């Protein structure tokens, strides 16, 4: 198990990690309160788009929690909830969910029809409508590229719909609920017989299912860093960890877990108030995400640390003068969102 100390040999990226988390969360609270921009004096945070310190507070996660998992009127049977989450996460785009809902009505596993869903997305693609989110890119191959008649399945979206159908038909919900640990549930998704589900996607999909009533694992029990998090960890500690090596995955996860465990001490060291979401501490998925965002931040703040030729941040921040909508989080978290200021 690694031991992170406050030693000076750690890079500027590690020293930026905690102030970044604090400032990004401060911006979030200011927006919730309806304050007018600018919300920060940090020029990088003012100019570029970064996700929230807490994953569940991001726009897409908020939509998923409110409109996909807990929307009144949608069936709450475990199988239906898992179907909705997986369908949403495949495309990871709010507008695609709305497109399908508008065309097909309430989206349910009981009413799922592969051809109808596929035809709806075929039509959207023909109209040049973007159906895939930008947060992460799904592989074009899924292992379900040929149908029962040995015909090639055209369109990545159709191959993923076939993957979804196979997962549901083979009892993915029951397998997830039978898992004894968070890690075991992760492998239910990661080891499904298809090359489509990589480490990162499996961790993200499981996190979202765990927001629902279907599962109730402690998020701090297990984490797998994504590629962006590995870049941030490598920058922070001067490492060369490779996300394709199991030993490096365990090492990266251990560093994330230590950040989770000792976060109050680190914030105190940097003379910052602990970062919380209405009293909820940073969890492993949040610290994982913060390493990814710190990597992005350092491309501009500390370009000398760049190793993979990525020296810019893709998306500029376009502030809206409207306040953020009231946040909505899983009820099992017990958060009092009536208090907007940090607790």
Phi and psi restraints in degrees (value plus and minus 20) as a CYANA .aco file:
   2 UNK   PHI     -89.2   -49.2
   2 UNK   PSI     138.5   178.5
   3 UNK   PHI    -145.3  -105.3
   3 UNK   PSI      90.4   130.4
   4 UNK   PHI    -105.4   -65.4
   4 UNK   PSI     105.4   145.4
   5 UNK   PHI    -133.6   -93.6
   5 UNK   PSI    -197.2  -157.2
   6 UNK   PHI    -113.3   -73.3
   6 UNK   PSI       2.7    42.7
   7 UNK   PHI     -80.3   -40.3
   7 UNK   PSI     126.8   166.8
   8 UNK   PHI     -90.8   -50.8
   8 UNK   PSI     -37.3     2.7
   9 UNK   PHI     -90.5   -50.5
   9 UNK   PSI     -34.0     6.0
  10 UNK   PHI     -87.5   -47.5
  10 UNK   PSI     130.4   170.4
  11 UNK   PHI     -99.4   -59.4
  11 UNK   PSI     153.6   193.6
  12 UNK   PHI     -79.4   -39.4
  12 UNK   PSI     -46.7    -6.7
  13 UNK   PHI     -84.8   -44.8
  13 UNK   PSI     -62.3   -22.3
  14 UNK   PHI     -87.1   -47.1
  14 UNK   PSI     -58.8   -18.8
  15 UNK   PHI     -90.3   -50.3
  15 UNK   PSI     -40.1    -0.1
  16 UNK   PHI    -107.6   -67.6
  16 UNK   PSI     -41.5    -1.5
  17 UNK   PHI     -76.5   -36.5
  17 UNK   PSI     -69.5   -29.5
  18 UNK   PHI     -94.4   -54.4
  18 UNK   PSI     -65.2   -25.2
  19 UNK   PHI     -81.6   -41.6
  19 UNK   PSI     -55.4   -15.4
  20 UNK   PHI     -80.6   -40.6
  20 UNK   PSI     -67.7   -27.7
  21 UNK   PHI     -78.9   -38.9
  21 UNK   PSI     -64.0   -24.0
  22 UNK   PHI     -85.9   -45.9
  22 UNK   PSI     -63.7   -23.7
  23 UNK   PHI     -90.8   -50.8
  23 UNK   PSI     -58.5   -18.5
  24 UNK   PHI     -84.7   -44.7
  24 UNK   PSI     -58.5   -18.5
  25 UNK   PHI     -90.6   -50.6
  25 UNK   PSI     -54.2   -14.2
  26 UNK   PHI     -82.2   -42.2
  26 UNK   PSI     -60.6   -20.6
  27 UNK   PHI     -81.5   -41.5
  27 UNK   PSI     -62.3   -22.3
  28 UNK   PHI     -79.6   -39.6
  28 UNK   PSI     -67.2   -27.2
  29 UNK   PHI     -85.5   -45.5
  29 UNK   PSI     -58.8   -18.8
  30 UNK   PHI     -82.4   -42.4
  30 UNK   PSI     -60.3   -20.3
  31 UNK   PHI     -87.3   -47.3
  31 UNK   PSI     -59.9   -19.9
  32 UNK   PHI     -81.4   -41.4
  32 UNK   PSI     -55.4   -15.4
  33 UNK   PHI     -97.3   -57.3
  33 UNK   PSI     -26.0    14.0
  34 UNK   PHI      61.2   101.2
  34 UNK   PSI      -2.0    38.0
  35 UNK   PHI     -87.5   -47.5
  35 UNK   PSI     132.5   172.5
  36 UNK   PHI    -107.2   -67.2
  36 UNK   PSI     127.5   167.5
  37 UNK   PHI     -89.4   -49.4
  37 UNK   PSI     139.2   179.2
  38 UNK   PHI     -96.5   -56.5
  38 UNK   PSI     126.4   166.4
  39 UNK   PHI    -120.3   -80.3
  39 UNK   PSI     -22.4    17.6
  40 UNK   PHI    -173.2  -133.2
  40 UNK   PSI     135.2   175.2
  41 UNK   PHI    -115.8   -75.8
  41 UNK   PSI     -22.5    17.5
  42 UNK   PHI     -99.1   -59.1
  42 UNK   PSI      93.5   133.5
  43 UNK   PHI     -85.0   -45.0
  43 UNK   PSI     -52.3   -12.3
  44 UNK   PHI     -90.8   -50.8
  44 UNK   PSI     -64.7   -24.7
  45 UNK   PHI     -87.8   -47.8
  45 UNK   PSI     -48.2    -8.2
  46 UNK   PHI     -94.3   -54.3
  46 UNK   PSI     -53.0   -13.0
  47 UNK   PHI    -111.3   -71.3
  47 UNK   PSI     -53.3   -13.3
  48 UNK   PHI    -133.5   -93.5
  48 UNK   PSI     138.5   178.5
  49 UNK   PHI    -110.1   -70.1
  49 UNK   PSI     107.0   147.0
  50 UNK   PHI    -151.0  -111.0
  50 UNK   PSI     128.6   168.6
  51 UNK   PHI     -92.1   -52.1
  51 UNK   PSI     146.0   186.0
  52 UNK   PHI     -88.4   -48.4
  52 UNK   PSI     141.2   181.2
  53 UNK   PHI     -82.6   -42.6
  53 UNK   PSI     -54.0   -14.0
  54 UNK   PHI    -125.2   -85.2
  54 UNK   PSI     102.2   142.2
  55 UNK   PHI     -75.5   -35.5
  55 UNK   PSI     -61.5   -21.5
  56 UNK   PHI     -86.9   -46.9
  56 UNK   PSI     -34.6     5.4
  57 UNK   PHI    -108.3   -68.3
  57 UNK   PSI     -29.2    10.8
  58 UNK   PHI     -88.4   -48.4
  58 UNK   PSI     137.8   177.8
  59 UNK   PHI     -75.4   -35.4
  59 UNK   PSI     -68.8   -28.8
  60 UNK   PHI     -88.4   -48.4
  60 UNK   PSI     -61.5   -21.5
  61 UNK   PHI     -84.3   -44.3
  61 UNK   PSI     -60.0   -20.0
  62 UNK   PHI     -81.6   -41.6
  62 UNK   PSI     -61.5   -21.5
  63 UNK   PHI     -84.1   -44.1
  63 UNK   PSI     -65.4   -25.4
  64 UNK   PHI     -78.9   -38.9
  64 UNK   PSI     -68.4   -28.4
  65 UNK   PHI     -84.3   -44.3
  65 UNK   PSI     -65.0   -25.0
  66 UNK   PHI     -98.4   -58.4
  66 UNK   PSI     -67.5   -27.5
  67 UNK   PHI    -117.9   -77.9
  67 UNK   PSI     -42.6    -2.6
  68 UNK   PHI    -124.2   -84.2
  68 UNK   PSI     -66.3   -26.3
  69 UNK   PHI    -104.1   -64.1
  69 UNK   PSI     -74.1   -34.1
  70 UNK   PHI    -127.6   -87.6
  70 UNK   PSI     -10.5    29.5
  71 UNK   PHI     -80.4   -40.4
  71 UNK   PSI     106.3   146.3
  72 UNK   PHI     -77.0   -37.0
  72 UNK   PSI     119.4   159.4
  73 UNK   PHI      77.5   117.5
  73 UNK   PSI     -39.7     0.3
  74 UNK   PHI    -102.8   -62.8
  74 UNK   PSI     124.2   164.2
  75 UNK   PHI     -84.2   -44.2
  75 UNK   PSI     119.7   159.7
  76 UNK   PHI    -128.2   -88.2
  76 UNK   PSI      -8.4    31.6
  77 UNK   PHI     -79.7   -39.7
  77 UNK   PSI     124.4   164.4
  78 UNK   PHI     -74.3   -34.3
  78 UNK   PSI     -63.9   -23.9
  79 UNK   PHI     -82.8   -42.8
  79 UNK   PSI     -58.7   -18.7
  80 UNK   PHI     -89.3   -49.3
  80 UNK   PSI     -59.8   -19.8
  81 UNK   PHI     -84.6   -44.6
  81 UNK   PSI     -65.4   -25.4
  82 UNK   PHI     -82.3   -42.3
  82 UNK   PSI     -62.0   -22.0
  83 UNK   PHI     -77.9   -37.9
  83 UNK   PSI     -67.3   -27.3
  84 UNK   PHI     -83.4   -43.4
  84 UNK   PSI     -64.0   -24.0
  85 UNK   PHI     -83.1   -43.1
  85 UNK   PSI     -65.6   -25.6
  86 UNK   PHI     -85.9   -45.9
  86 UNK   PSI     -60.7   -20.7
  87 UNK   PHI     -81.0   -41.0
  87 UNK   PSI     -65.7   -25.7
  88 UNK   PHI     -83.1   -43.1
  88 UNK   PSI     -65.3   -25.3
  89 UNK   PHI     -89.0   -49.0
  89 UNK   PSI     -47.5    -7.5
  90 UNK   PHI     -76.1   -36.1
  90 UNK   PSI     -63.8   -23.8
  91 UNK   PHI    -118.1   -78.1
  91 UNK   PSI     -49.3    -9.3
  92 UNK   PHI      33.2    73.2
  92 UNK   PSI      24.2    64.2
  93 UNK   PHI    -163.6  -123.6
  93 UNK   PSI     101.2   141.2
  94 UNK   PHI     -76.9   -36.9
  94 UNK   PSI     -61.5   -21.5
  95 UNK   PHI     -85.9   -45.9
  95 UNK   PSI     -51.2   -11.2
  96 UNK   PHI     -89.2   -49.2
  96 UNK   PSI     -59.2   -19.2
  97 UNK   PHI     -81.1   -41.1
  97 UNK   PSI     -63.8   -23.8
  98 UNK   PHI     -86.9   -46.9
  98 UNK   PSI     -57.4   -17.4
  99 UNK   PHI     -81.1   -41.1
  99 UNK   PSI     -67.9   -27.9
 100 UNK   PHI     -85.6   -45.6
 100 UNK   PSI     -61.6   -21.6
 101 UNK   PHI     -84.3   -44.3
 101 UNK   PSI     -61.9   -21.9
 102 UNK   PHI     -82.4   -42.4
 102 UNK   PSI     -58.7   -18.7
 103 UNK   PHI    -102.0   -62.0
 103 UNK   PSI     -53.2   -13.2
 104 UNK   PHI    -138.6   -98.6
 104 UNK   PSI     -24.7    15.3
 105 UNK   PHI      61.1   101.1
 105 UNK   PSI    -186.1  -146.1
 106 UNK   PHI     -73.4   -33.4
 106 UNK   PSI     112.3   152.3
 107 UNK   PHI    -111.3   -71.3
 107 UNK   PSI      93.1   133.1
 108 UNK   PHI    -152.9  -112.9
 108 UNK   PSI     131.9   171.9
 109 UNK   PHI     -86.8   -46.8
 109 UNK   PSI     -57.9   -17.9
 110 UNK   PHI     -79.4   -39.4
 110 UNK   PSI     -55.8   -15.8
 111 UNK   PHI    -121.1   -81.1
 111 UNK   PSI      -9.8    30.2
 112 UNK   PHI     -87.4   -47.4
 112 UNK   PSI     112.3   152.3
 113 UNK   PHI    -153.0  -113.0
 113 UNK   PSI      96.2   136.2
 114 UNK   PHI     -76.4   -36.4
 114 UNK   PSI     -66.1   -26.1
 115 UNK   PHI     -87.5   -47.5
 115 UNK   PSI     -60.2   -20.2
 116 UNK   PHI     -86.3   -46.3
 116 UNK   PSI     -65.7   -25.7
 117 UNK   PHI     -81.7   -41.7
 117 UNK   PSI     -64.6   -24.6
 118 UNK   PHI     -82.4   -42.4
 118 UNK   PSI     -62.5   -22.5
 119 UNK   PHI     -85.3   -45.3
 119 UNK   PSI     -56.1   -16.1
 120 UNK   PHI     -82.9   -42.9
 120 UNK   PSI     -62.6   -22.6
 121 UNK   PHI     -96.4   -56.4
 121 UNK   PSI     -50.6   -10.6
 122 UNK   PHI     -77.5   -37.5
 122 UNK   PSI     -66.1   -26.1
 123 UNK   PHI     -84.7   -44.7
 123 UNK   PSI     -59.4   -19.4
 124 UNK   PHI     -83.7   -43.7
 124 UNK   PSI     -63.6   -23.6
 125 UNK   PHI     -82.2   -42.2
 125 UNK   PSI     -59.1   -19.1
 126 UNK   PHI     -83.7   -43.7
 126 UNK   PSI     -46.8    -6.8
 127 UNK   PHI    -111.3   -71.3
 127 UNK   PSI      -9.6    30.4
 128 UNK   PHI      45.7    85.7
 128 UNK   PSI       8.4    48.4
 129 UNK   PHI    -104.4   -64.4
 129 UNK   PSI     110.3   150.3
 130 UNK   PHI     -97.8   -57.8
 130 UNK   PSI     102.6   142.6
 131 UNK   PHI    -130.2   -90.2
 131 UNK   PSI     -28.1    11.9
 132 UNK   PHI    -126.5   -86.5
 132 UNK   PSI     117.7   157.7
 133 UNK   PHI     -95.1   -55.1
 133 UNK   PSI     147.5   187.5
 134 UNK   PHI    -118.3   -78.3
 134 UNK   PSI     -28.8    11.2
 135 UNK   PHI     -82.2   -42.2
 135 UNK   PSI     -60.9   -20.9
 136 UNK   PHI    -174.3  -134.3
 136 UNK   PSI     135.3   175.3
 137 UNK   PHI    -121.0   -81.0
 137 UNK   PSI     104.9   144.9
 138 UNK   PHI     -98.0   -58.0
 138 UNK   PSI     120.9   160.9
 139 UNK   PHI     -83.1   -43.1
 139 UNK   PSI     129.0   169.0
 140 UNK   PHI     -91.8   -51.8
 140 UNK   PSI     -45.4    -5.4
 141 UNK   PHI    -115.2   -75.2
 141 UNK   PSI     122.5   162.5
 142 UNK   PHI    -145.7  -105.7
 142 UNK   PSI     -32.2     7.8
 143 UNK   PHI      69.0   109.0
 143 UNK   PSI     -24.4    15.6
 144 UNK   PHI    -143.2  -103.2
 144 UNK   PSI      28.8    68.8
 145 UNK   PHI    -110.1   -70.1
 145 UNK   PSI     -24.8    15.2
 146 UNK   PHI    -150.0  -110.0
 146 UNK   PSI     114.2   154.2
 147 UNK   PHI    -107.6   -67.6
 147 UNK   PSI    -195.2  -155.2
 148 UNK   PHI     -82.7   -42.7
 148 UNK   PSI     -46.9    -6.9
 149 UNK   PHI    -110.6   -70.6
 149 UNK   PSI      -5.5    34.5
 150 UNK   PHI      45.5    85.5
 150 UNK   PSI       7.0    47.0
 151 UNK   PHI    -117.9   -77.9
 151 UNK   PSI     125.3   165.3
 152 UNK   PHI     -87.4   -47.4
 152 UNK   PSI     114.8   154.8
 153 UNK   PHI    -107.9   -67.9
 153 UNK   PSI      97.3   137.3
 154 UNK   PHI    -109.9   -69.9
 154 UNK   PSI     118.0   158.0
 155 UNK   PHI      73.4   113.4
 155 UNK   PSI     105.0   145.0
 156 UNK   PHI     -78.3   -38.3
 156 UNK   PSI     -57.9   -17.9
 157 UNK   PHI     -83.0   -43.0
 157 UNK   PSI     -56.2   -16.2
 158 UNK   PHI     -89.3   -49.3
 158 UNK   PSI     -56.1   -16.1
 159 UNK   PHI     -86.5   -46.5
 159 UNK   PSI     -56.6   -16.6
 160 UNK   PHI     -93.7   -53.7
 160 UNK   PSI     -52.7   -12.7
 161 UNK   PHI     -84.0   -44.0
 161 UNK   PSI     -57.0   -17.0
 162 UNK   PHI     -86.8   -46.8
 162 UNK   PSI     -57.9   -17.9
 163 UNK   PHI     -81.2   -41.2
 163 UNK   PSI     -66.6   -26.6
 164 UNK   PHI     -78.9   -38.9
 164 UNK   PSI     -66.1   -26.1
 165 UNK   PHI     -79.2   -39.2
 165 UNK   PSI     -62.3   -22.3
 166 UNK   PHI     -85.4   -45.4
 166 UNK   PSI     -61.7   -21.7
 167 UNK   PHI     -82.4   -42.4
 167 UNK   PSI     -65.2   -25.2
 168 UNK   PHI     -88.4   -48.4
 168 UNK   PSI     -63.1   -23.1
 169 UNK   PHI     -85.0   -45.0
 169 UNK   PSI     -49.6    -9.6
 170 UNK   PHI    -112.6   -72.6
 170 UNK   PSI      -7.6    32.4
 171 UNK   PHI      58.5    98.5
 171 UNK   PSI      20.7    60.7
 172 UNK   PHI     -82.2   -42.2
 172 UNK   PSI     -53.4   -13.4
 173 UNK   PHI     -83.3   -43.3
 173 UNK   PSI     -69.6   -29.6
 174 UNK   PHI     -82.5   -42.5
 174 UNK   PSI     -56.7   -16.7
 175 UNK   PHI     -86.0   -46.0
 175 UNK   PSI     -60.6   -20.6
 176 UNK   PHI     -84.4   -44.4
 176 UNK   PSI     -63.2   -23.2
 177 UNK   PHI     -90.8   -50.8
 177 UNK   PSI     -43.8    -3.8
 178 UNK   PHI    -101.7   -61.7
 178 UNK   PSI     -33.5     6.5
 179 UNK   PHI     -82.9   -42.9
 179 UNK   PSI     116.4   156.4
 180 UNK   PHI    -107.9   -67.9
 180 UNK   PSI     -40.4    -0.4
 181 UNK   PHI    -156.4  -116.4
 181 UNK   PSI     144.2   184.2
 182 UNK   PHI     -82.5   -42.5
 182 UNK   PSI     -59.5   -19.5
 183 UNK   PHI     -84.4   -44.4
 183 UNK   PSI     -60.6   -20.6
 184 UNK   PHI     -84.1   -44.1
 184 UNK   PSI     -60.0   -20.0
 185 UNK   PHI     -84.4   -44.4
 185 UNK   PSI     -58.1   -18.1
 186 UNK   PHI     -77.1   -37.1
 186 UNK   PSI     -64.7   -24.7
 187 UNK   PHI     -91.2   -51.2
 187 UNK   PSI     -44.0    -4.0
 188 UNK   PHI     -77.7   -37.7
 188 UNK   PSI     -62.8   -22.8
 189 UNK   PHI     -98.8   -58.8
 189 UNK   PSI     -67.9   -27.9
 190 UNK   PHI     -83.4   -43.4
 190 UNK   PSI     -55.0   -15.0
 191 UNK   PHI    -118.0   -78.0
 191 UNK   PSI     -10.8    29.2
 192 UNK   PHI     -77.6   -37.6
 192 UNK   PSI     120.4   160.4
 193 UNK   PHI     -88.9   -48.9
 193 UNK   PSI      53.9    93.9
 194 UNK   PHI    -181.1  -141.1
 194 UNK   PSI     120.8   160.8
 195 UNK   PHI     -97.2   -57.2
 195 UNK   PSI     -18.4    21.6
 196 UNK   PHI     -94.1   -54.1
 196 UNK   PSI     -51.0   -11.0
 197 UNK   PHI    -115.1   -75.1
 197 UNK   PSI      78.6   118.6
 198 UNK   PHI    -104.1   -64.1
 198 UNK   PSI    -200.0  -160.0
 199 UNK   PHI     -77.3   -37.3
 199 UNK   PSI     -67.4   -27.4
 200 UNK   PHI     -85.3   -45.3
 200 UNK   PSI     -69.1   -29.1
 201 UNK   PHI     -81.5   -41.5
 201 UNK   PSI     -62.3   -22.3
 202 UNK   PHI     -80.8   -40.8
 202 UNK   PSI     -61.3   -21.3
 203 UNK   PHI     -86.9   -46.9
 203 UNK   PSI     -61.0   -21.0
 204 UNK   PHI     -87.4   -47.4
 204 UNK   PSI     -65.0   -25.0
 205 UNK   PHI     -83.0   -43.0
 205 UNK   PSI     -61.7   -21.7
 206 UNK   PHI     -85.2   -45.2
 206 UNK   PSI     -60.3   -20.3
 207 UNK   PHI     -76.9   -36.9
 207 UNK   PSI     -63.2   -23.2
 208 UNK   PHI     -91.1   -51.1
 208 UNK   PSI     -58.1   -18.1
 209 UNK   PHI     -84.5   -44.5
 209 UNK   PSI     -54.6   -14.6
 210 UNK   PHI     -91.7   -51.7
 210 UNK   PSI     -35.2     4.8
 211 UNK   PHI     -89.6   -49.6
 211 UNK   PSI     -42.2    -2.2
 212 UNK   PHI    -108.7   -68.7
 212 UNK   PSI     153.5   193.5
 213 UNK   PHI     -92.5   -52.5
 213 UNK   PSI     -28.5    11.5
 214 UNK   PHI     -85.5   -45.5
 214 UNK   PSI     -60.7   -20.7
 215 UNK   PHI    -145.9  -105.9
 215 UNK   PSI     137.7   177.7
 216 UNK   PHI    -166.5  -126.5
 216 UNK   PSI      31.8    71.8
 217 UNK   PHI    -101.6   -61.6
 217 UNK   PSI     134.4   174.4
 218 UNK   PHI     -95.8   -55.8
 218 UNK   PSI     102.0   142.0
 219 UNK   PHI     -80.7   -40.7
 219 UNK   PSI     -40.9    -0.9
 220 UNK   PHI    -104.7   -64.7
 220 UNK   PSI     -21.5    18.5
 221 UNK   PHI     -95.5   -55.5
 221 UNK   PSI     -40.8    -0.8
 222 UNK   PHI    -184.2  -144.2
 222 UNK   PSI     123.5   163.5
 223 UNK   PHI    -173.3  -133.3
 223 UNK   PSI     126.1   166.1
 224 UNK   PHI    -144.5  -104.5
 224 UNK   PSI      99.8   139.8
 225 UNK   PHI     -87.4   -47.4
 225 UNK   PSI     123.2   163.2
 226 UNK   PHI    -106.4   -66.4
 226 UNK   PSI     157.0   197.0
 227 UNK   PHI     -78.8   -38.8
 227 UNK   PSI     -63.6   -23.6
 228 UNK   PHI     -83.6   -43.6
 228 UNK   PSI     -58.3   -18.3
 229 UNK   PHI     -85.9   -45.9
 229 UNK   PSI     -59.5   -19.5
 230 UNK   PHI     -79.9   -39.9
 230 UNK   PSI     -60.7   -20.7
 231 UNK   PHI     -80.6   -40.6
 231 UNK   PSI     -62.5   -22.5
 232 UNK   PHI     -87.3   -47.3
 232 UNK   PSI     -62.1   -22.1
 233 UNK   PHI     -83.0   -43.0
 233 UNK   PSI     -63.6   -23.6
 234 UNK   PHI     -82.5   -42.5
 234 UNK   PSI     -60.0   -20.0
 235 UNK   PHI     -87.3   -47.3
 235 UNK   PSI     -59.5   -19.5
 236 UNK   PHI     -88.5   -48.5
 236 UNK   PSI     -55.4   -15.4
 237 UNK   PHI    -138.6   -98.6
 237 UNK   PSI     -15.8    24.2
 238 UNK   PHI      49.2    89.2
 238 UNK   PSI      10.5    50.5
 239 UNK   PHI    -112.1   -72.1
 239 UNK   PSI     156.8   196.8
 240 UNK   PHI    -155.0  -115.0
 240 UNK   PSI      29.3    69.3
 241 UNK   PHI     -88.8   -48.8
 241 UNK   PSI     125.6   165.6
 242 UNK   PHI    -138.8   -98.8
 242 UNK   PSI     100.5   140.5
 243 UNK   PHI     -86.4   -46.4
 243 UNK   PSI     -25.2    14.8
 244 UNK   PHI    -114.1   -74.1
 244 UNK   PSI     -22.4    17.6
 245 UNK   PHI    -128.9   -88.9
 245 UNK   PSI     107.9   147.9
 246 UNK   PHI     -79.1   -39.1
 246 UNK   PSI     -60.7   -20.7
 247 UNK   PHI     -82.9   -42.9
 247 UNK   PSI     -60.2   -20.2
 248 UNK   PHI     -89.7   -49.7
 248 UNK   PSI     -54.3   -14.3
 249 UNK   PHI     -81.2   -41.2
 249 UNK   PSI     -64.1   -24.1
 250 UNK   PHI     -85.1   -45.1
 250 UNK   PSI     -59.1   -19.1
 251 UNK   PHI     -85.3   -45.3
 251 UNK   PSI     -66.9   -26.9
 252 UNK   PHI     -79.6   -39.6
 252 UNK   PSI     -62.5   -22.5
 253 UNK   PHI     -83.3   -43.3
 253 UNK   PSI     -57.4   -17.4
 254 UNK   PHI     -84.9   -44.9
 254 UNK   PSI     -59.0   -19.0
 255 UNK   PHI     -87.0   -47.0
 255 UNK   PSI     -58.8   -18.8
 256 UNK   PHI     -81.8   -41.8
 256 UNK   PSI     -65.6   -25.6
 257 UNK   PHI     -83.3   -43.3
 257 UNK   PSI     -54.5   -14.5
 258 UNK   PHI     -88.9   -48.9
 258 UNK   PSI     -56.5   -16.5
 259 UNK   PHI     -81.3   -41.3
 259 UNK   PSI     -60.9   -20.9
 260 UNK   PHI     -82.2   -42.2
 260 UNK   PSI     -69.7   -29.7
 261 UNK   PHI     -83.7   -43.7
 261 UNK   PSI     -60.9   -20.9
 262 UNK   PHI    -128.9   -88.9
 262 UNK   PSI       2.8    42.8
 263 UNK   PHI     -79.1   -39.1
 263 UNK   PSI     -59.7   -19.7
 264 UNK   PHI     -82.1   -42.1
 264 UNK   PSI     -57.7   -17.7
 265 UNK   PHI     -86.9   -46.9
 265 UNK   PSI     -58.5   -18.5
 266 UNK   PHI     -88.6   -48.6
 266 UNK   PSI     -63.5   -23.5
 267 UNK   PHI     -81.6   -41.6
 267 UNK   PSI     -59.7   -19.7
 268 UNK   PHI     -83.8   -43.8
 268 UNK   PSI     -62.0   -22.0
 269 UNK   PHI     -79.3   -39.3
 269 UNK   PSI     -58.5   -18.5
 270 UNK   PHI    -110.8   -70.8
 270 UNK   PSI      -5.9    34.1
 271 UNK   PHI      37.0    77.0
 271 UNK   PSI      26.2    66.2
 272 UNK   PHI    -143.6  -103.6
 272 UNK   PSI     130.5   170.5
 273 UNK   PHI     -92.9   -52.9
 273 UNK   PSI     122.8   162.8
 274 UNK   PHI     -75.0   -35.0
 274 UNK   PSI     120.2   160.2
 275 UNK   PHI    -107.6   -67.6
 275 UNK   PSI     103.4   143.4
 276 UNK   PHI    -155.6  -115.6
 276 UNK   PSI     140.6   180.6
 277 UNK   PHI    -128.9   -88.9
 277 UNK   PSI      72.9   112.9
 278 UNK   PHI      31.8    71.8
 278 UNK   PSI      20.7    60.7
 279 UNK   PHI      76.2   116.2
 279 UNK   PSI     -30.9     9.1
 280 UNK   PHI    -105.3   -65.3
 280 UNK   PSI     107.3   147.3
 281 UNK   PHI     -87.6   -47.6
 281 UNK   PSI     142.0   182.0
 282 UNK   PHI     -82.2   -42.2
 282 UNK   PSI     112.8   152.8
 283 UNK   PHI    -125.6   -85.6
 283 UNK   PSI     157.2   197.2
 284 UNK   PHI     -78.9   -38.9
 284 UNK   PSI     -60.6   -20.6
 285 UNK   PHI     -86.2   -46.2
 285 UNK   PSI     -50.4   -10.4
 286 UNK   PHI     -93.5   -53.5
 286 UNK   PSI     -65.2   -25.2
 287 UNK   PHI     -86.2   -46.2
 287 UNK   PSI     -55.6   -15.6
 288 UNK   PHI     -79.0   -39.0
 288 UNK   PSI     -67.2   -27.2
 289 UNK   PHI     -85.8   -45.8
 289 UNK   PSI     -56.0   -16.0
 290 UNK   PHI     -86.5   -46.5
 290 UNK   PSI     -51.6   -11.6
 291 UNK   PHI     -85.5   -45.5
 291 UNK   PSI     -58.7   -18.7
 292 UNK   PHI     -83.4   -43.4
 292 UNK   PSI     -65.5   -25.5
 293 UNK   PHI     -90.5   -50.5
 293 UNK   PSI     -53.4   -13.4
 294 UNK   PHI     -85.7   -45.7
 294 UNK   PSI     -57.0   -17.0
 295 UNK   PHI     -77.3   -37.3
 295 UNK   PSI     -66.9   -26.9
 296 UNK   PHI     -80.9   -40.9
 296 UNK   PSI     -66.6   -26.6
 297 UNK   PHI     -77.4   -37.4
 297 UNK   PSI     -62.2   -22.2
 298 UNK   PHI     -92.2   -52.2
 298 UNK   PSI     -38.3     1.7
 299 UNK   PHI     -79.3   -39.3
 299 UNK   PSI     -53.2   -13.2
 300 UNK   PHI    -117.2   -77.2
 300 UNK   PSI     -63.0   -23.0
 301 UNK   PHI     -91.9   -51.9
 301 UNK   PSI     -59.3   -19.3
 302 UNK   PHI    -156.9  -116.9
 302 UNK   PSI      48.9    88.9
 303 UNK   PHI     -79.8   -39.8
 303 UNK   PSI     -41.0    -1.0
 304 UNK   PHI     -84.4   -44.4
 304 UNK   PSI     -39.4     0.6
 305 UNK   PHI    -104.2   -64.2
 305 UNK   PSI     -30.7     9.3
 306 UNK   PHI     -85.7   -45.7
 306 UNK   PSI     114.8   154.8
 307 UNK   PHI    -138.1   -98.1
 307 UNK   PSI     -45.2    -5.2
 308 UNK   PHI    -129.4   -89.4
 308 UNK   PSI      -0.5    39.5
 309 UNK   PHI      56.0    96.0
 309 UNK   PSI     -11.7    28.3
 310 UNK   PHI    -114.9   -74.9
 310 UNK   PSI      81.9   121.9
 311 UNK   PHI    -134.4   -94.4
 311 UNK   PSI     -13.8    26.2
 312 UNK   PHI    -155.4  -115.4
 312 UNK   PSI     150.8   190.8
 313 UNK   PHI    -133.8   -93.8
 313 UNK   PSI     106.4   146.4
 314 UNK   PHI     -80.3   -40.3
 314 UNK   PSI     -69.4   -29.4
 315 UNK   PHI    -125.6   -85.6
 315 UNK   PSI     106.9   146.9
 316 UNK   PHI    -102.3   -62.3
 316 UNK   PSI     132.0   172.0
 317 UNK   PHI    -107.5   -67.5
 317 UNK   PSI     107.3   147.3
 318 UNK   PHI    -134.5   -94.5
 318 UNK   PSI      75.6   115.6
 319 UNK   PHI     -88.3   -48.3
 319 UNK   PSI     119.6   159.6
 320 UNK   PHI    -117.9   -77.9
 320 UNK   PSI     120.0   160.0
 321 UNK   PHI    -102.8   -62.8
 321 UNK   PSI     -25.4    14.6
 322 UNK   PHI    -102.0   -62.0
 322 UNK   PSI     121.6   161.6
 323 UNK   PHI     -86.1   -46.1
 323 UNK   PSI     136.4   176.4
 324 UNK   PHI     -85.2   -45.2
 324 UNK   PSI     128.6   168.6
 325 UNK   PHI     -85.2   -45.2
 325 UNK   PSI     138.1   178.1
 326 UNK   PHI     -74.8   -34.8
 326 UNK   PSI     115.0   155.0
 327 UNK   PHI     -92.2   -52.2
 327 UNK   PSI     136.1   176.1
 328 UNK   PHI    -157.3  -117.3
 328 UNK   PSI      99.2   139.2
 329 UNK   PHI    -145.9  -105.9
 329 UNK   PSI     141.8   181.8
 330 UNK   PHI     -73.5   -33.5
 330 UNK   PSI     112.6   152.6
 331 UNK   PHI     -80.5   -40.5
 331 UNK   PSI     -50.1   -10.1
 332 UNK   PHI     -86.0   -46.0
 332 UNK   PSI     -35.2     4.8
 333 UNK   PHI     -96.6   -56.6
 333 UNK   PSI     -43.3    -3.3
 334 UNK   PHI      46.6    86.6
 334 UNK   PSI      15.3    55.3
 335 UNK   PHI    -106.1   -66.1
 335 UNK   PSI     115.8   155.8
 336 UNK   PHI    -114.1   -74.1
 336 UNK   PSI      75.3   115.3
 337 UNK   PHI    -104.1   -64.1
 337 UNK   PSI     -16.0    24.0
 338 UNK   PHI     -93.3   -53.3
 338 UNK   PSI     -37.4     2.6
 339 UNK   PHI    -120.6   -80.6
 339 UNK   PSI      89.6   129.6
 340 UNK   PHI    -100.8   -60.8
 340 UNK   PSI     -56.0   -16.0
 341 UNK   PHI     -88.5   -48.5
 341 UNK   PSI     131.9   171.9
 342 UNK   PHI     -75.8   -35.8
 342 UNK   PSI     123.8   163.8
